[in-house]
């Protein structure tokens, strides 16, 4: 049986953001989970993330394979472009990272995970974190280190970006019982993953250790907020397989 734990908070509201622009979906009836991180710096980031999550919820039955998932996300992208134009909110958009779980009903010992993403919100697969705190990336990171902006990370594409066609990244991977998926906004990964941090972390904890000890999305977000690398909106969805 698939279970989950989710939490969202922000340490940037009032210090750059007027609101937490993240939204998430956690639906055990369809085994569909997602995080949308509204693009900051432009109007409508929260609207965009909410629209994307609502559209995914309404179209969850279409998230069946890599082809159909790409079609759904491309159409949500077009919907956001239309909404941004109608509301006169240029560059209104959001990242999206999703995972749908397809258990093997015959064996009951695992199954497949369909992942898809546009943007820089990570999807990480922990192979039985009770034994190993390491993880596999099951997403493609659409960001790069921008040396002109103090070595911060700059996003390449997102749903609603009106200057280019989007490239939806998809993967289909196997999982075993006991594995855990973490879907999160980049505020979490930029603060807790050494490979993403652009300044020294201050006492932040290992994500795999947090999962093993607490199985708590809230604890992951709180550790990320305390790390002090950067202030941001932070959302974590843990899916226990």
Secondary structure, DSSP 8 states (H G I E B T S, - for coil): --EEEEEEEES-BTTTBSS--EEEEEETTTTEEEEEEB-TTSTTHHHHHHHHHHHHHHTGGG-SSHHHHHHHHHHHHHHHHHHHHHTT-TT--B-EEEEEEEE-TTT-SEEEEEEEEESS--EEEES-TTT---EEE-S---EEEEGGGTTEEEE---BT-TTS----EEEEEEEETT-EEEEE-HHHHHHH-TTT-SS--SS---HHHHHHHH--HHHHHHHHHHH-S---EEEEEEEE-
